[in-house]
Each structure stands twice: as C-alpha cells, then as structure tokens.
Amino acid sequence: MEASTPPVNVYEGNGQLSVATPLPGARPDQVQVVVSPTAVRIAAIGKYPQDSQHYHLHEWQVSAWERAVTLPKRVDPGASRATLNRGVLVVMAPISPTGAGESRPQVE
C-alpha cells in the first residue's frame, strides 16, 4: 500500500498548539500519533473499497497516511491528546519551553 501525505493545519489557541489533518476512512484504532517537543508524527491506515470501483473521476484516495509536522513552538508531549472526529484527526499539546520526551497519545 502506497503512503500518501495528507494536508495539515497547525494553529495556536488557549496556550496549546493543535495539528489537524483529514484522515478519510480511518478509525481511531488505525491511527498512531507520536508527539515530541518539536514535532508530531502521524501514521494511519484508511480502509475503503476503492479497487473494485469504476471511477469516472478519482481525485482522492484512502490508503496509508503518513505525515511528520515540525511545530513552530516547543510543546509538552506528556500532556498531549488526540481525537478523531468526523474524519479529522486533531492532536493537541500545551506549549511548554521545557517540554521533553516523547508520548504516544491514544486516539479517541
């Protein structure tokens, strides 16, 4: 399965950074998130029966998704969380100049 690179939005509010990305066809148990003080890595596998379709227009696909995003500010990985709602993954972590380590928040 070939990996695609989904688009991301990175935004700041309420003292935290958020990374949002669409993951069509993915369920929470198919998504892995790794948060470090300076980056967020996302890997997901979406499932949707595309191979048997007779397409007239095929502009998007569901497959393996991988993306690493460098954050504009340092965050606290240990306090990060991730949600997948309506096909959009949002990873949130509080801004922290002393953030250290790495976390793998469970996607809810």
C-alpha positions as CSV (number, residue, x, y, z in Angstrom):
1,M,0.0,0.0,0.0
2,E,1.5,3.3,-1.0
3,A,1.6,6.1,1.6
4,S,0.1,9.5,0.8
5,T,0.7,12.8,2.5
6,P,-2.4,14.5,3.8
7,P,-2.7,18.2,4.3
8,V,-2.4,19.7,7.8
9,N,-3.4,22.8,9.6
10,V,-1.3,23.9,12.6
11,Y,-2.9,26.5,14.9
12,E,-2.4,28.0,18.3
13,G,-5.0,28.9,21.0
14,N,-5.6,28.7,24.7
15,G,-1.9,28.0,25.3
16,Q,-1.6,25.0,23.1
17,L,-0.7,24.0,19.6
18,S,-3.1,21.9,17.5
19,V,-2.4,19.9,14.4
20,A,-5.4,18.9,12.3
21,T,-5.5,16.6,9.3
22,P,-8.2,14.8,7.4
23,L,-8.0,11.0,7.6
24,P,-10.8,9.7,5.4
25,G,-11.7,6.0,6.1
26,A,-9.5,5.7,9.3
27,R,-10.8,4.6,12.7
28,P,-9.1,5.6,15.9
29,D,-7.6,2.1,16.4
30,Q,-5.9,2.5,12.9
31,V,-4.1,5.8,13.8
32,Q,-0.8,6.2,15.6
33,V,0.4,9.6,16.9
34,V,3.8,10.4,18.3
35,V,4.4,13.8,19.9
36,S,7.8,15.1,20.7
37,P,8.6,18.6,22.0
38,T,9.2,19.9,18.4
39,A,7.2,17.6,16.1
40,V,4.1,15.5,15.6
41,R,4.2,12.3,13.6
42,I,1.0,10.6,12.3
43,A,0.6,7.2,10.7
44,A,-2.8,5.9,9.7
45,I,-4.4,3.2,7.6
46,G,-7.7,4.1,6.0
47,K,-10.0,1.3,4.7
48,Y,-12.4,1.9,1.8
49,P,-13.2,-0.4,-1.1
50,Q,-11.6,1.6,-4.0
51,D,-10.1,-1.1,-6.2
52,S,-13.3,-2.5,-7.4
53,Q,-14.9,0.9,-8.3
54,H,-15.3,2.0,-11.9
55,Y,-14.2,5.6,-11.5
56,H,-15.1,8.4,-13.9
57,L,-13.3,10.9,-11.6
58,H,-10.8,9.8,-8.9
59,E,-9.2,12.9,-7.2
60,W,-8.7,11.4,-3.7
61,Q,-7.9,8.1,-2.2
62,V,-8.0,6.2,1.0
63,S,-4.7,4.4,1.9
64,A,-1.9,4.5,4.3
65,W,-1.3,8.0,5.6
66,E,2.0,9.3,7.0
67,R,3.0,12.8,8.0
68,A,5.6,14.5,10.2
69,V,5.0,18.1,11.1
70,T,7.6,20.3,12.7
71,L,6.0,22.5,15.3
72,P,6.6,26.3,15.4
73,K,6.9,26.2,19.2
74,R,8.0,23.7,21.8
75,V,5.2,21.6,23.5
76,D,4.8,19.2,26.4
77,P,4.4,15.8,24.9
78,G,3.2,14.2,28.2
79,A,0.1,16.4,28.2
80,S,-0.8,15.8,24.6
81,R,-4.1,14.3,23.4
82,A,-5.6,13.2,20.1
83,T,-9.1,12.9,18.8
84,L,-10.6,11.6,15.6
85,N,-14.0,13.0,14.9
86,R,-15.8,13.0,11.5
87,G,-12.7,12.0,9.7
88,V,-10.5,14.8,11.1
89,L,-7.6,14.0,13.4
90,V,-6.7,16.8,15.9
91,V,-3.6,16.4,18.0
92,M,-3.3,19.0,20.8
93,A,-0.4,19.7,23.1
94,P,0.3,22.6,25.6
95,I,3.0,25.0,24.7
96,S,6.0,24.5,27.0
97,P,9.5,25.8,26.6
98,T,10.8,22.9,28.8
99,G,8.8,20.1,27.1
100,A,10.8,16.9,26.9
101,G,10.5,13.3,26.0
102,E,8.0,11.7,23.6
103,S,4.4,10.5,24.0
104,R,2.0,8.3,22.1
105,P,-1.4,9.6,23.0
106,Q,-4.3,7.1,22.3
107,V,-6.6,8.4,19.6
108,E,-10.1,8.8,21.0
